[in-house]
Amino acid sequence: MSIIIKPIITEKMTAQVENQRYGFIVDKKADKLQIRKEVEELYGVKVDAVNTIRYAGKRKSRYTKAGFVEGRTNAYKKAIVTLKDGQSIDFYSNI
């Protein structure tokens, strides 16, 4: 099972590319060492640092034609990976 679920490609994270920082949605049970190893194997780069953030699921509600709808967003873990100088990852090469 892969630890990295998907890369984060948002305007805010794209601005961090100039600082060699990349974001990934990762498995909730993964630790920093596992994330570092997975990124180095997948992309062939050297990782300098890994920062992780855990997001809890939030309750959402809205009113529709069918009535009042309640739900919950998923909980997830985000990893911000800083690469060593001169390294980069190209997410758009496979598109």
C-alpha positions as CSV (number, residue, x, y, z in Angstrom):
1,M,0.0,0.0,0.0
2,S,1.3,3.4,-1.0
3,I,1.9,6.0,1.8
4,I,1.4,9.0,-0.6
5,I,-2.2,9.3,-1.7
6,K,-1.9,12.3,-4.0
7,P,0.1,15.5,-4.4
8,I,-1.5,18.9,-3.5
9,I,-1.7,21.1,-6.5
10,T,-3.1,24.4,-5.3
11,E,-2.2,28.0,-5.9
12,K,-0.8,28.3,-2.4
13,M,1.4,25.1,-2.7
14,T,2.5,26.0,-6.2
15,A,3.9,29.3,-4.8
16,Q,6.0,27.2,-2.4
17,V,7.8,25.4,-5.2
18,E,10.4,28.2,-5.4
19,N,11.4,27.3,-1.8
20,Q,11.7,23.6,-2.8
21,R,8.6,22.8,-0.7
22,Y,5.9,20.3,-2.0
23,G,2.7,19.1,-0.4
24,F,1.1,15.7,-0.3
25,I,-2.0,14.0,1.1
26,V,-0.6,11.0,2.9
27,D,-1.9,8.0,4.9
28,K,-3.0,9.0,8.4
29,K,-0.8,6.3,10.0
30,A,2.4,7.3,8.2
31,D,5.3,8.8,10.1
32,K,7.9,11.3,8.8
33,L,10.5,8.7,8.1
34,Q,8.1,6.6,6.0
35,I,7.0,9.7,4.1
36,R,10.7,10.8,3.4
37,K,11.5,7.3,2.1
38,E,8.5,7.1,-0.2
39,V,9.1,10.6,-1.7
40,E,12.8,9.8,-2.3
41,E,11.9,6.4,-4.0
42,L,9.0,7.8,-6.1
43,Y,10.6,11.0,-7.4
44,G,14.3,10.3,-7.2
45,V,15.1,13.3,-5.0
46,K,16.8,14.0,-1.7
47,V,14.5,15.2,1.1
48,D,15.8,17.8,3.6
49,A,12.8,18.0,6.0
50,V,9.2,16.7,6.4
51,N,6.5,18.6,8.3
52,T,3.1,16.9,8.9
53,I,-0.3,18.4,9.7
54,R,-3.4,16.4,10.7
55,Y,-6.8,17.7,9.8
56,A,-10.0,16.5,11.5
57,G,-13.2,15.9,9.6
58,K,-15.7,18.8,9.9
59,R,-19.5,18.7,10.2
60,K,-21.2,20.3,7.2
61,S,-24.9,21.1,6.7
62,R,-26.9,22.8,4.0
63,Y,-30.5,23.3,3.1
64,T,-31.6,21.8,-0.3
65,K,-34.9,21.1,-2.1
66,A,-34.9,17.7,-0.5
67,G,-34.6,19.3,2.9
68,F,-31.9,19.7,5.5
69,V,-28.8,17.6,4.6
70,E,-26.0,16.9,7.2
71,G,-22.7,15.3,6.5
72,R,-19.1,15.2,7.4
73,T,-15.8,15.8,5.5
74,N,-13.0,13.3,5.6
75,A,-10.2,13.5,8.1
76,Y,-6.7,13.5,6.4
77,K,-3.0,14.1,7.0
78,K,-1.0,16.5,4.9
79,A,2.8,16.4,4.6
80,I,5.0,19.4,3.5
81,V,8.3,18.1,2.1
82,T,11.3,20.3,1.7
83,L,13.9,19.2,-0.8
84,K,17.6,19.8,-0.8
85,D,19.0,22.7,-2.9
86,G,18.9,22.0,-6.7
87,Q,16.2,19.3,-6.4
88,S,12.7,19.6,-7.9
89,I,9.6,17.5,-8.6
90,D,7.5,17.8,-11.8
91,F,3.9,16.8,-11.1
92,Y,2.8,17.8,-14.6
93,S,5.0,15.5,-16.6
94,N,2.4,12.7,-16.7
95,I,-0.5,14.8,-17.8
